[in-house]
Amino acid sequence: MRHDKITKTAVSALEDIKARDITVLDVRKLTSIADTLVIASADSARQVKALAHHVRDKLKEAGADIVGVEGEEGGEWVLVDAGDIIVHVMQPAVRTYYNLEELWTARPARRAKAVTAA
């Protein structure tokens, strides 16, 4: 299955159940664990779980392999791993706390120059 189709399917599934603040990040140059991260917010634990379940089902229908789903018990943050794409569905407070967008888009830190003693 084409990567673009998987991403579009995940985003469409999130939109179906009114996920908010959907962000798609291309992380191919940053890690080998996935090509794309999709991050979305939900207003309640029930909506987080419903969104993750819907995303998983739609990706399966589209032919994607689901590697795993984590966090369904609590419902604050559910991760759907479909191999090349990982979908994070989070409640707003959890999303703000972990700030995945900044983590995966931050520029590399510049090296400090060595300081010599006078």
C-alpha positions in Angstrom: 0.0 0.0 0.0 1.3 3.5 -0.8 2.4 5.6 2.0 0.3 8.6 0.9 -2.8 6.5 0.9 -2.2 5.3 4.4 -1.7 8.8 5.7 -4.8 10.1 3.9 -6.8 7.2 5.3 -5.7 7.9 8.9 -6.4 11.6 8.6 -9.8 10.9 7.1 -10.7 8.5 9.9 -9.7 11.1 12.5 -11.9 13.7 10.7 -14.8 11.3 10.7 -15.1 11.4 14.4 -14.2 15.1 14.8 -10.6 14.9 16.0 -9.1 18.3 16.5 -5.8 19.9 15.7 -4.6 17.1 13.3 -0.9 17.4 12.6 1.0 15.3 10.1 4.8 15.1 10.5 7.3 13.7 8.1 10.0 12.1 10.3 11.9 10.1 7.7 15.1 12.2 8.2 14.9 11.9 12.0 14.2 8.3 12.8 13.9 4.8 11.3 10.9 3.8 13.4 8.4 5.4 11.1 8.0 7.7 8.1 5.1 9.7 9.4 3.6 10.7 12.7 -0.1 11.8 12.9 -1.1 13.6 16.1 -4.6 14.5 16.9 -6.6 15.8 19.9 -9.8 14.5 21.4 -12.0 16.0 24.1 -12.5 12.9 26.3 -11.2 9.4 27.1 -14.2 8.0 25.3 -13.5 10.0 22.1 -9.7 9.1 22.3 -10.6 5.4 22.3 -13.3 5.8 19.6 -10.9 7.7 17.3 -8.1 5.1 17.8 -10.5 2.2 17.2 -11.9 3.9 14.0 -8.4 4.7 12.7 -7.3 1.1 13.3 -10.4 -0.2 11.5 -10.1 2.1 8.5 -6.3 1.4 8.1 -7.1 -2.4 8.2 -9.8 -1.9 5.6 -7.3 0.0 3.4 -4.9 -2.9 3.6 -2.4 -1.6 6.2 -0.9 -3.9 8.7 -1.5 -2.8 12.3 1.6 -3.6 14.3 0.0 -2.7 17.6 -2.3 -0.4 19.7 -1.1 1.0 23.0 -2.9 3.0 25.7 -6.5 2.0 25.1 -7.0 1.2 28.8 -6.5 4.7 30.1 -7.8 6.7 27.1 -5.6 9.8 27.7 -3.2 8.8 24.9 -3.7 6.0 22.4 -1.0 5.1 19.8 -1.9 3.2 16.7 1.2 1.7 15.0 0.7 0.9 11.4 4.4 0.4 10.6 5.4 3.4 8.4 2.8 5.6 10.1 2.1 6.0 13.8 -1.1 7.8 14.9 -1.2 9.5 18.3 -4.6 10.4 19.7 -4.4 12.5 22.8 -6.4 14.5 25.2 -5.3 18.2 25.1 -3.6 18.3 28.5 -1.5 15.2 27.6 -0.7 16.6 24.2 0.5 19.9 25.7 2.6 18.1 28.3 4.4 15.8 25.9 4.5 18.3 23.0 5.4 15.8 20.3 5.3 18.4 17.6 8.3 20.2 19.1 10.1 17.0 19.9 9.9 15.8 16.3 10.4 19.2 14.6 13.1 20.8 16.8 16.3 21.8 15.0 19.4 20.1 16.2 21.2 21.9 19.0 24.4 23.7 18.1 27.5 22.6 19.7 28.9 24.9 22.2 32.5 26.1 21.8 35.0 24.8 24.3 35.8 27.4 26.9 39.5 27.7 27.9 40.7 28.8 31.3 42.4 32.2 31.3 
